[in-house]
Amino acid sequence: SCGSETGSLLSPSDHPSMTPEVKVPLLEGRGATPAQTLGNIVVSIVGTGVLGLPFAFRTAGWLAGALGVAGAGAATFYCMLLLLDCRDKLREQETEEDGLGVEQRCHGGNYTYGDLGERGFGPIGRYFTEAIIIIGQTGGSVAYLVFIGQNLSSVLPALSPPAVVLALLLPAEIALSFVRSLSALAPFSILADACTVLAVAAVVKEDVQLLAERGRPFAGRSAFAGLWGVPFACGVAVFCFEGFCLTLALEASMSNRGRFRPVLFQAIVGVTVVYVGFGVCGYLAYGDATRDIVTLNLPDNWSTAAVKVVLCVGLALTFAVMMYPIHEIVEARLLAPGGWVRRRCGGVVQRAALHLSRVAVVAALAAIACFVPAFGDFVAFVGSTVCALLSFVLPALFHLRFVGPTASPWALAVDYFLLLAGLVFAGHGMYTVLAPS
C-alpha cells in the first residue's frame, strides 16, 4: 500500500544494516516470464482500496474521479520508470568506478528502494525511505482492520460497534503473528486477493442491475462535484496503486529484463481501466447514497452477507502477512548490536521479548483502528500523505540526485513538478486531517 496492501512478503538484504522490504508471494527466485511478471504486478497493486473508489467518485464527481484515477495511474507508471532509471545509473557507476566496497558490489546490480536512499543521501536516506515504507505498511494494516470491523458489524449488528469485532479478532491476529514461515503465510495473501475479486464481482453485478433499472445512468449524477473533492479522489487512487516499492524487485525477477517496461505499462493501463470502470459504475448506481466501503451498499441478503464474511475472513488471515515487514524491522532494532534486548537479556528472555513486541504491535494497530472514523477518509489520508511521498516525491528526488546532471531540461522540469506537486499533495492531506473542522 504504499505499504503494500495485497499480502506482501519480505526480501531480506545481504547487508546486515538493511531492513527488509516488501515482496509479493509469487515473486520467488528469478526467471519469471512476462505473463508471470504481469500477474505479479497486478497482485502487488490491487487491494481492498478499490472498494473505496465509488465513494471517491461520489466526492469528486464521476468525470473528475475518472481523471484523478487516470492521472494517478500515469504518474505512478512514470515514477516507476524513474526508479528503474536510477537503478540503471547506479549499475553504470558500479561497473565504471574503482574501489567499491564489498557491501556495494554484492548487490550484483540489484538495488532495493532503501539502497537508493542510502546511495543518494547516506544512512539518513535509507532510514527515511524505510520509515516511509513501514508507515505506509502500517496504514494499510489499519485499513484492513477498519474494513473488517465495518463490514462484519453490518452483517452482524450484535457485534456493533466495529471495536467489538476488533476486540474479538485480536487474539486470533496475535496468534497468527507468531507464524514466522513466509511459505505458510503466502497462501493467505492469495486467498485475500481471490476474496477481493469475488467482492468486486458481486458489486459489479449489483451495479449493472441497478443501472439497467434506472435507464438513464448519468441522470442526477455530478460529473464535477467541487474542487476539494479532486484531492480526496486522487488520495484514494494513489492508495489503490500500492506495491510501488516492489518495482525494482519485480524487474529483477524477470528472465528478460528488457521486456519489463512494456509489461509494466500493460499492467498499469489494465488496472487503471478497471479502477475507473468500477468507480464510475459504483457511483452511478448508488449516487449520493454511496458508502465509503461500497460493499456496505449491497442489499441485506444471504449472498451479500456471505461475500462480506468471506472477504473479511480472507483479510483477517492475510493481516499477518501485512504485519510481517513491521515485525521484522521492530525485531531487527531490538536485536541490533548494542540494542537493549541483546545487551540485557538471555536467549529465552530474548525470544519472549520478541513475542511480546509482536503482541504489542498488533494490539496497538487494533487500538488505532478503533478510533478511525471512516474507511474512505483514512484511505484518502494515507494515500495523499505517505503514499504520495513514497510514489512521487522520493522517486523524483532520487532521479534528480542520480540522473539529474545528465538529464534533459524536459526531464528535469517533470522531476521538479512531481517533487513539488507531491509535497503540496502530502501537505494538503495532512492539513485536511489536522485543521479544525
C-alpha positions in Angstrom: 0.0 0.0 0.0 2.0 2.2 -0.4 2.7 -0.2 2.1 1.6 -3.0 0.1 -2.0 -3.9 1.0 -2.1 -7.1 -1.0 -0.3 -9.6 1.1 3.3 -8.6 0.9 6.4 -10.6 2.0 9.9 -9.7 2.8 13.1 -9.8 0.8 16.0 -9.7 3.3 19.1 -8.0 2.1 22.6 -9.2 2.4 23.7 -6.0 4.1 23.4 -6.5 7.9 22.1 -3.0 8.4 19.4 -3.2 5.8 15.9 -3.7 6.9 13.8 -6.0 4.7 11.5 -4.6 2.1 8.2 -5.8 0.7 7.7 -8.6 -1.8 4.7 -10.4 -3.3 4.4 -14.1 -2.5 4.6 -15.1 -6.2 8.0 -13.4 -6.6 10.4 -16.1 -5.6 13.7 -16.6 -7.4 14.5 -15.4 -10.9 13.5 -16.2 -14.5 9.9 -15.0 -14.4 8.2 -14.9 -17.8 6.3 -11.7 -19.0 3.0 -13.4 -18.1 4.1 -14.3 -14.6 5.5 -10.8 -14.1 2.2 -9.3 -15.3 0.4 -11.4 -12.7 2.9 -10.4 -10.0 2.4 -6.7 -10.8 -1.4 -6.9 -10.7 -1.3 -8.9 -7.4 1.0 -6.3 -5.9 -1.2 -3.4 -7.0 -4.8 -4.4 -6.5 -6.1 -4.5 -2.9 -9.1 -3.6 -0.8 -8.6 0.1 -1.5 -10.5 -0.5 -4.8 -13.7 -0.9 -2.7 -13.4 2.7 -1.7 -13.2 4.1 -5.2 -17.0 4.6 -5.8 -17.1 6.8 -2.6 -14.2 8.8 -4.0 -16.1 9.3 -7.3 -19.1 10.4 -5.3 -17.0 13.0 -3.5 -15.3 14.3 -6.7 -17.9 13.6 -9.4 -17.7 10.8 -11.9 -15.6 12.7 -14.5 -13.3 14.3 -12.0 -12.8 11.0 -10.3 -12.0 9.2 -13.6 -9.5 11.9 -14.5 -8.0 11.6 -11.0 -7.6 7.9 -11.2 -6.1 8.1 -14.7 -3.7 10.8 -13.6 -2.6 8.8 -10.6 -2.0 5.7 -12.8 0.0 7.7 -15.3 2.1 9.4 -12.6 2.7 6.1 -10.8 3.9 4.5 -14.1 6.2 7.4 -14.8 7.7 7.3 -11.3 8.3 3.6 -11.5 10.3 4.3 -14.7 12.3 6.9 -12.7 13.3 4.2 -10.2 14.4 2.0 -13.0 16.5 4.8 -14.4 18.1 5.4 -11.0 18.9 1.7 -10.7 20.4 1.7 -14.2 22.6 4.7 -13.4 23.9 3.0 -10.2 24.7 -0.1 -12.3 26.8 2.0 -14.6 28.6 3.5 -11.7 29.1 0.1 -10.2 30.9 -1.1 -13.4 32.8 2.1 -14.1 34.1 3.2 -10.7 37.0 1.7 -8.9 37.3 1.0 -5.2 33.7 0.0 -4.5 33.4 -1.8 -1.2 32.2 -5.4 -0.9 28.9 -4.3 0.5 28.2 -2.3 -2.6 29.5 -4.9 -5.1 27.4 -7.6 -3.5 24.2 -6.1 -4.9 25.1 -7.5 -8.3 23.3 -4.6 -9.8 20.1 -5.3 -7.9 19.0 -2.5 -5.6 16.2 -2.1 -3.2 14.3 1.1 -2.5 16.3 1.6 0.7 19.5 1.1 -1.2 18.6 4.1 -3.5 18.0 6.2 -0.4 21.4 5.2 1.1 23.4 5.7 -2.1 21.8 9.1 -2.7 21.7 10.5 0.8 23.6 8.2 3.1 22.3 6.4 6.2 19.7 9.1 6.8 18.3 8.5 3.3 17.9 4.8 4.0 16.3 5.3 7.4 13.9 7.9 6.0 12.9 5.7 3.0 12.4 2.6 5.1 10.4 4.6 7.7 8.0 5.8 5.0 7.6 2.2 3.7 6.8 1.0 7.2 4.4 3.8 7.9 2.6 3.1 4.7 2.5 -0.6 5.6 1.1 0.3 9.0 -1.6 2.4 7.3 -2.5 -0.5 5.0 -2.8 -2.8 8.0 -5.0 -0.4 9.9 -7.2 -0.1 6.8 -7.6 -3.9 6.8 -8.9 -3.8 10.4 -11.2 -0.9 9.8 -12.6 -2.7 6.7 -13.2 -5.9 8.7 -14.8 -4.1 11.6 -17.3 -2.1 9.5 -18.3 -5.0 7.2 -18.8 -7.6 9.9 -20.7 -5.1 12.0 -23.0 -4.6 9.1 -23.6 -8.3 8.8 -24.0 -9.0 12.5 -25.5 -5.9 14.2 -25.0 -7.6 17.6 -21.2 -7.0 17.1 -21.6 -3.2 16.7 -19.7 -1.0 17.0 -16.7 -2.2 14.9 -14.5 -2.0 18.0 -16.3 -5.1 19.3 -15.3 -7.0 16.2 -11.7 -6.0 16.5 -11.6 -7.0 20.2 -12.9 -10.5 19.3 -10.5 -10.7 16.4 -7.4 -9.6 18.3 -6.5 -13.0 19.9 -6.6 -14.7 16.5 -4.4 -12.0 14.9 -1.9 -12.2 17.7 -1.7 -16.0 17.3 -1.2 -15.6 13.6 1.6 -13.0 14.2 3.7 -15.8 15.8 3.8 -17.7 12.5 7.3 -16.9 11.2 7.3 -19.0 8.0 6.7 -17.0 4.8 5.7 -20.1 2.9 3.0 -20.7 5.5 1.7 -17.1 5.2 1.8 -16.7 1.4 -1.4 -18.7 0.7 -3.3 -16.2 2.9 -2.3 -13.4 0.6 -3.6 -15.3 -2.5 -6.9 -16.1 -0.6 -7.3 -12.4 0.2 -6.9 -11.5 -3.5 -9.4 -14.1 -4.5 -11.9 -12.7 -1.9 -11.4 -9.2 -3.3 -12.1 -10.4 -6.8 -15.3 -12.1 -5.5 -16.4 -8.9 -3.7 -15.7 -6.7 -6.8 -17.7 -9.1 -9.0 -20.6 -9.0 -6.6 -20.6 -5.2 -6.5 -20.4 -5.0 -10.3 -23.3 -7.4 -10.7 -25.4 -5.3 -8.4 -24.3 -2.1 -10.2 -25.3 -3.4 -13.6 -28.8 -4.4 -12.3 -29.4 -1.0 -10.7 -28.2 0.8 -13.8 -30.4 -1.3 -16.0 -33.4 -0.4 -13.8 -32.6 3.3 -13.8 -32.4 3.5 -17.6 -30.6 6.9 -17.5 -27.4 6.2 -15.6 -26.0 9.7 -15.6 -29.2 11.5 -14.6 -28.8 13.2 -11.3 -25.1 12.2 -11.0 -22.5 15.0 -10.8 -19.5 15.0 -13.2 -17.6 17.5 -11.2 -18.7 17.8 -7.5 -16.3 20.6 -6.5 -12.6 21.5 -6.3 -11.9 20.0 -2.9 -13.3 16.6 -3.9 -10.5 16.1 -6.5 -7.6 15.8 -4.0 -9.7 13.3 -2.0 -10.3 11.1 -5.1 -6.6 11.4 -6.0 -5.6 10.3 -2.5 -7.8 7.2 -2.7 -6.5 6.5 -6.2 -2.8 6.7 -5.0 -3.6 4.4 -2.1 -5.1 1.9 -4.6 -1.9 1.9 -6.7 0.0 0.1 -4.0 3.0 -2.1 -4.3 5.2 0.8 -5.6 8.3 -0.3 -3.7 8.2 -3.7 -5.4 9.2 -2.1 -8.8 12.9 -3.0 -8.6 12.3 -6.5 -7.2 9.7 -7.2 -9.9 12.0 -6.1 -12.7 14.9 -8.1 -11.2 12.8 -11.3 -11.2 12.3 -11.3 -15.0 14.3 -13.6 -17.2 14.3 -10.9 -19.9 14.5 -7.6 -18.0 14.3 -5.6 -21.2 10.6 -6.5 -21.5 9.7 -5.3 -18.1 8.7 -1.7 -19.1 6.1 -2.8 -21.7 4.7 -5.4 -19.3 4.5 -2.8 -16.6 2.7 -0.4 -19.0 0.2 -3.1 -19.8 -0.5 -3.8 -16.2 -0.9 -0.2 -15.2 -3.2 0.6 -18.1 -5.3 -2.5 -17.4 -5.6 -1.8 -13.7 -6.4 1.9 -14.4 -9.2 1.0 -16.8 -10.7 -1.5 -14.2 -10.4 1.1 -11.4 -12.1 3.8 -13.5 -14.9 1.5 -14.6 -15.5 0.2 -11.1 -15.6 3.7 -9.6 -17.9 5.2 -12.2 -20.3 2.2 -12.1 -20.5 2.2 -8.3 -21.2 5.9 -8.1 -23.7 5.9 -11.0 -25.6 3.0 -9.3 -25.8 4.5 -5.8 -25.4 8.2 -6.2 -25.2 10.2 -3.0 -26.0 7.1 -1.0 -22.6 5.5 -2.0 -20.9 4.3 1.2 -17.2 4.7 1.9 -16.9 0.9 1.6 -19.1 0.1 -1.4 -19.9 -3.5 -0.1 -22.0 -1.7 2.6 -24.4 -0.6 -0.2 -25.2 -4.2 -1.2 -28.7 -5.5 -0.3 -29.1 -7.3 3.0 -29.5 -10.9 1.9 -27.6 -14.1 2.4 -25.4 -13.9 -0.7 -24.2 -10.4 0.2 -23.6 -11.5 3.8 -21.6 -14.4 2.5 -19.5 -12.2 0.3 -18.7 -9.8 3.2 -17.8 -12.6 5.6 -15.6 -14.4 3.0 -13.9 -11.2 2.2 -13.3 -10.4 5.9 -12.0 -13.9 6.6 -9.5 -13.6 3.8 -8.3 -10.2 5.0 -8.1 -11.4 8.6 -5.9 -14.2 7.5 -3.6 -12.1 5.3 -3.3 -9.4 8.0 -0.4 -11.4 9.4 1.3 -11.1 6.0 0.8 -7.4 6.1 2.3 -7.2 9.5 5.4 -9.2 8.6 7.6 -6.4 7.5 6.7 -4.3 10.5 7.6 -7.2 12.9 10.8 -7.8 11.0 12.0 -4.2 11.4 10.9 -3.9 15.0 12.8 -7.2 15.9 15.8 -6.1 13.9 16.0 -3.0 16.0 15.5 -4.9 19.3 18.3 -7.4 18.4 20.6 -4.9 16.8 24.2 -5.0 18.1 24.2 -2.8 21.2 20.4 -2.9 21.4 18.7 -3.1 24.8 17.4 -6.6 24.4 20.6 -8.1 23.2 22.7 -6.4 25.9 20.4 -7.2 28.9 18.5 -10.4 28.0 19.5 -14.0 27.6 18.2 -16.4 24.9 14.9 -17.3 26.5 14.1 -13.8 27.6 15.1 -12.5 24.1 12.5 -14.8 22.5 9.9 -13.7 25.0 10.7 -10.1 24.3 10.3 -10.7 20.5 6.9 -12.4 21.1 5.8 -9.6 23.3 6.8 -7.0 20.7 4.5 -8.7 18.2 1.7 -8.7 20.6 2.2 -5.0 21.4 2.4 -4.0 17.7 -0.8 -5.9 16.7 -2.7 -4.6 19.8 -1.5 -1.0 19.0 -2.8 -1.1 15.5 -6.1 -2.6 16.6 -6.5 0.2 19.1 -5.7 2.8 16.3 -8.3 1.1 14.0 -11.0 1.6 16.7 -10.6 5.3 16.5 -10.6 5.6 12.7 -13.9 7.3 12.0 -14.3 6.4 8.3 -12.6 4.0 5.9 -12.7 6.4 3.0 -11.3 9.3 4.8 -8.5 7.2 6.3 -7.6 5.7 2.9 -7.5 9.2 1.3 -5.3 10.5 4.1 -2.8 7.6 3.8 -2.8 7.9 0.0 -2.3 11.6 -0.1 0.5 11.7 2.5 2.6 8.6 3.0 1.8 7.0 -0.4 2.4 10.3 -2.2 5.8 10.6 -0.6 6.7 7.0 -1.5 5.3 7.1 -5.0 6.1 10.6 -6.3 8.4 12.6 -4.0 11.1 10.1 -3.4 11.4 8.8 -7.0 11.7 12.4 -8.3 14.2 13.2 -5.6 16.3 10.1 -6.4 16.1 10.8 -10.1 17.4 14.4 -9.6 20.2 13.0 -7.5 21.4 10.3 -9.7 20.3 11.2 -13.3 19.8 15.0 -12.9 23.3 16.1 -14.1 22.8 14.3 -17.4 19.0 14.7 -17.8 17.3 16.8 -20.4 15.6 20.1 -19.4 12.2 18.5 -20.0 13.0 15.5 -17.7 14.3 17.9 -15.0 11.1 20.0 -15.3 9.0 16.9 -14.8 11.1 15.8 -11.8 10.7 19.2 -10.1 7.0 19.2 -10.9 6.5 15.8 -9.4 8.6 16.7 -6.4 6.7 19.9 -5.7 3.2 18.5 -6.5 3.8 15.5 -4.3 4.9 17.7 -1.4 1.9 20.0 -1.9 -0.4 17.0 -2.1 1.0 15.5 1.1 0.8 18.9 2.8 -2.9 19.2 1.8 -3.7 15.7 3.0 -2.0 16.5 6.4 -3.9 19.8 6.6 -7.3 18.3 6.0 -6.8 16.0 9.0 -5.2 18.4 11.4 -7.2 21.5 10.5 -10.1 22.2 12.9 -13.4 21.2 11.4 
